[in-house]
């Protein structure tokens, strides 16, 4: 499986574009499918609970992608900080 980083803007760049950050390429049985990550999948990549950014449906998916793309992964930051004196 090949995946890219979660994107924080709303452009629909192609899979080969260096600006493509919101799609994944899934390979199964020799075939390749490209699809967009859902906001919930992006939340899971950031180690957040499901629907954490939904605000009871008051926020659009575009805004959720922006929030998640601009967020720091708390587990990664905690791991880095363990090694700083």
Buried (B, 14 or more C-beta within 10 A) or exposed (E): EEEBEBBBEEEEBEEEEEEBBBBBBEEEEEEEEEEBBEBBBBBBBBEBEEEBBBEEEEBEBEBBBBBBBEBEEEEEEEEEEEEEE
